Amino acid sequence: MVDTLGLIISLVVHEASIQDRDGAKLVFWPALQTMSLLVLIWADGGYTGKLIDWVKHHCGWTLEIVKRSDDMKGFHLLPHRWIVERTFAWWEDYRLLAKEYDYSPESSQANIYLAMTHLMLRRLAR
């Protein structure tokens, strides 16, 4: 989960066998503890269904799905959906994240936090 600048709010690395909607719940719980002023979350179509009601009931936030129109052909920039993708692109500069060094979910999560800390410190140093 990232903010509108692409900086991490909450992060959970889990098995690939967990579906996106179920994994989102794991990400939302830590964010709920620290982001008391959060009101709106944008997500893609993979997060539709019961998750929208779950987020409203358990977190008090609005989960808005940014959908792609059925008549669109080819690439189109959709509002808000590129923010997380941009964050993933930043990680390509970090060898620990660009290559497969997944010793455990915890080490992967630590490597992501390390990369994001470096990114933020580099921006502050300017």
C-alpha positions in Angstrom: 0.0 0.0 0.0 1.5 3.3 -1.1 0.5 7.0 -0.7 -0.1 9.3 -3.6 3.7 10.0 -3.8 4.4 6.2 -4.2 6.0 5.9 -0.7 5.1 2.8 1.3 2.4 3.0 3.9 2.1 -0.7 4.6 3.8 -3.7 3.3 3.3 -7.5 3.6 5.2 -10.1 1.6 3.3 -13.3 1.5 3.1 -16.6 -0.5 2.0 -16.3 -4.1 -0.9 -18.7 -3.3 -2.8 -16.0 -1.4 -5.2 -14.1 -3.6 -4.9 -10.3 -4.0 -8.2 -9.6 -2.1 -7.1 -11.8 0.9 -3.5 -10.3 0.8 -5.0 -6.8 0.9 -6.5 -7.5 4.3 -3.1 -8.4 5.6 -1.8 -5.0 4.3 -4.7 -3.0 5.6 -4.5 -4.0 9.2 -1.1 -2.4 9.9 -2.1 0.7 7.9 -5.2 1.0 10.1 -3.0 1.4 13.2 -0.9 4.3 11.7 -3.2 6.0 9.1 -6.1 7.3 11.2 -6.9 10.1 8.7 -7.0 7.8 5.7 -10.4 8.1 3.9 -10.0 6.8 0.3 -8.1 3.9 -1.3 -7.8 3.4 -5.0 -7.3 -0.1 -6.3 -7.5 -2.0 -9.6 -10.2 -4.5 -10.7 -8.5 -7.4 -8.8 -9.8 -6.0 -5.5 -13.5 -5.9 -6.4 -16.2 -8.0 -4.6 -16.5 -8.5 -0.8 -13.3 -6.6 -0.1 -15.0 -3.3 -0.7 -17.6 -3.9 2.1 -14.9 -5.5 4.3 -12.7 -2.3 4.1 -15.7 -0.1 4.8 -16.8 -2.2 7.8 -13.5 -3.0 9.4 -11.4 0.1 8.5 -13.9 2.8 7.8 -12.3 3.7 4.5 -13.8 3.8 1.0 -12.2 1.4 -1.5 -12.7 2.8 -5.0 -12.0 0.6 -7.9 -10.4 2.3 -10.9 -11.7 0.4 -13.8 -10.6 0.2 -17.4 -13.3 0.7 -20.0 -14.2 -2.4 -22.0 -13.9 -0.5 -25.3 -10.3 0.6 -24.7 -7.8 -1.0 -27.0 -4.0 -0.9 -26.3 -2.3 1.1 -23.5 -4.2 3.9 -21.8 -3.0 5.7 -18.7 -5.7 5.3 -16.1 -5.9 7.8 -13.2 -4.2 6.6 -9.9 -3.4 3.1 -11.1 0.1 4.0 -12.2 1.2 5.1 -8.7 2.0 1.6 -7.4 3.5 0.6 -10.8 5.9 3.6 -10.5 7.0 2.4 -7.0 7.7 -1.1 -8.4 9.8 0.6 -11.2 11.9 2.4 -8.6 12.8 -1.0 -7.1 14.5 -2.1 -10.4 17.5 0.0 -9.4 18.1 -2.2 -6.4 19.8 -5.5 -7.2 18.3 -7.1 -4.0 14.9 -6.5 -5.5 15.5 -6.9 -9.2 17.0 -10.4 -8.8 15.6 -13.5 -7.1 17.1 -13.4 -3.6 13.9 -14.5 -1.8 15.3 -16.4 1.2 12.1 -15.8 3.2 9.2 -13.4 3.1 10.7 -11.5 6.0 14.0 -10.9 4.2 12.2 -9.8 1.1 10.1 -7.4 3.1 13.3 -6.1 4.8 15.0 -5.5 1.4 12.0 -3.5 0.2 12.1 -1.3 3.4 15.8 -0.9 2.9 15.4 0.2 -0.7 12.6 2.6 0.2 14.6 4.1 3.0 17.5 4.7 0.7 15.1 6.3 -1.9 13.6 8.7 0.7 17.0 9.6 2.2 18.4 10.4 -1.3 15.4 12.7 -1.9 15.8 14.5 1.4 19.6 15.0 0.8 18.9 17.0 -2.4 
